[in-house]
């Protein structure tokens, strides 16, 4: 019996095989022409919806377990507390548990379901042990959630589909993820004004950082020290290049700035600021503390490498005053921004159909940033304006690419991360220019917050416009990134 792909009515391909019914959508080579956007498929619950028997403890436990497991996947991928809670509540209410209290923290999800006065409440809990940017799994869970609502999927079938999503390997081999991080560093080096040689060195350096940190992770080294090692490895080639020739001293610093950007890009900046803005201060503080600690590891590693360079009388790579994003070579700059966003999405295992949306987001964000600077705005406001555009356009492009907006938004702001400001601050501190150094580091923090808050504001505008243009059967309690 051959396996024939069949559309399931929601835009995904269901593959029938003799022993199993697979809902995993990644193996098909194209998108069916009849597919509609995620937000366009959001409708109210089908009528009649068959709720579970609230007196059956086993059924209730199955639903609660399904809800918190879905929440675990989206929270581990960097989704905010509000969106994670909405998705958990959405799953529970679909099966009839519409009176639930949900508590989402930095690394745990708890749910309590009220079954009426005659029955005791039911509860479940899930601890998020491993957090990673796995955009493929995030998109698959998003599609599964929509399928549960639109087709009233039985609980056991939903569990089987979720098991397959969680257990399957990444759609790309590991070396492609390493190549994605390396390509990101090369694109950032070009974006900041570097040439081909610096791009090649940045590519090789980042590949080494990724391989070494992966080995250290398998040995159980805490991630803070992995970032310290990453900072040392990012600075070492630049120091060596500056020692070879004074002519390369200014441009070599771009290698360090590109390495900083790559190391910062994997941190959950958007989620931490979004939690702070949307009323989840405890989780926001925990995420922000982790972000500060990891950034501190990067700074410590680079600072240690530069201090050793001074002790050995090796010239420290000096950042050029003219370095940075500019409109001198606009086409090259925009292309570098788009490639950087695509490379980041690839490194985080985004689906192939999401790569184009990520590239458009990165290019558009870079263009908005340059235009805002040409008008006369500073880097913080320019970053906020660009991120707002990325959040708005990213939501639309993400729906057209059938992938959560978080994927496009995080990839889009990656080319704008303040790696250059971080290095300028470190260099100033090394030269005993304390005020300038702390000013640059504070400016880098401001740019990061502006990027994250701009994405949140842009997504709010996108949801507002989506609600106004929604049909009557639109369910406002659920959006494509929830």
C-alpha positions, 0 to 999 in steps of 0.5 A: 500500500503506497502512502498518498498525501491528502490535504486535511482541510487545514493546509497540512498534509496528512500521510496515510501509512499501513501502521500509522497516521502521521501529522508531521508536515515537514517532509513535503516539498511545497505548500499546497495552493489551497492553503490559507493563512494561520489567522485566516483559519481561526474560527469558533469551536465546531458545533456541537463540540463534544466535551469530555466527561468531567467525572472521568478522572482519566479523561480530565488528566489526559486533557490537562497533560496535553495542555501543559505539554503544548505549553512546555513546547512554546514556552521553551521556544521563548514564547511569552507568559501571556501567549503560553497561558492563552495556548494552554487555556485554549487547549483545555477549553476546547475539550470542555475544561473552560474554568481553569486557573493557569500559572506560568513561570520561568520554568514551570506550567501549572493548571487547575481545572474547576469541575463543579461543586460536586467534583474535586478540582483537577490539576497538572504541572510541567517543568520546562527543563531544556529551553532552545530555539526550535522553530520547526517544533514551535510551528508544528505545535501551532498547526496541531493546536489549530487542528484540535480546535477545527476538527475536534481531534480526540484526546488520544490522537492529539497526544499521539501527534504531539508525541511525534512532534516532540520525538522526531529529529530536527529537519536539518542535519546539525552541520546545517545549523552550524553553517547557519550560525557561521553565515550569520556572523559573516553577514553581520561582518559585511553589514557593519562594513567589513570585506570578504576576508573579514566575512570568511574569518567571521564564518570560520570563527563562529563555526569553531565557537559552535562546535566547541560550545556544543562539546562543552554542553555535552560535558555538562559545562554551565551555559554561562561558562560556555558564553565565556569561552565563546567570547574568548574565541570570538576575540582571539582571531581579531587579536591575531589579525591585529598583531599581524598588521596595523592596517587590519587593526581597525577592521579586525574589531568587526570580527569581535562585533559579529561574534558578539551579535551571534552570541546575543542572538540566541538569548530570549530578549523578546520574551523577557521584555514582552513579559515585563510589558504585559504584566508578568514581572516575576518571569520577566525578572528571571528571564532578564537575569538570565539574559544579563548573566549570559551577556555578562559571560560574553563580556567577560570572555572578550574582556579577558582576551583583550586584557591578555592581549595588553599584557602580551603587548599585542595591539588591541583591535581598535574599532573604527569611528566610521564602522557601523551600518550606513547607506554607502552601499545600500544594496549590500547592506540590505542584502546582508541584513536579509541574509543574516535573518535567514541564517538565524532562522536556519540555525534555529531549525526554521522550516524552509517556507519560513526562511523567505519571510525571515529574510524579508523581515530582516531586509525591511528592518534594516531599511527602516533602521537606516531611514530612521537614522538618516532622518536624524533619530538616534540608534535607540529610537531607530531600533524601536521604529525598525522593530515595530515595523518588523513586528507588524510586517512579521505577523502578516508574513508569518501568517502567509508562511504558516509559521508563528510570528515569533519566528519572523520577529526574532529573526528580523531583529537579529541584524540590529542587535548591538554587538558593535556597541558592546565592543566599543564599550569594552574597548573604552573600559580597557582604555580607562575611558570609564564614562564612555565605556559605560555609556556605550554598554548602557546604549547597547542595553537601550537598543536591546530593550527598544528592539524587544519592545518594538516587536511587542508593539508591532505585534499588538498593531497586527493583532488589532488590525486582524481583529477589525478585519476578522469574520463574524466567526473569528475567535478573538481569544486565540491568535496565530502566535498563541 
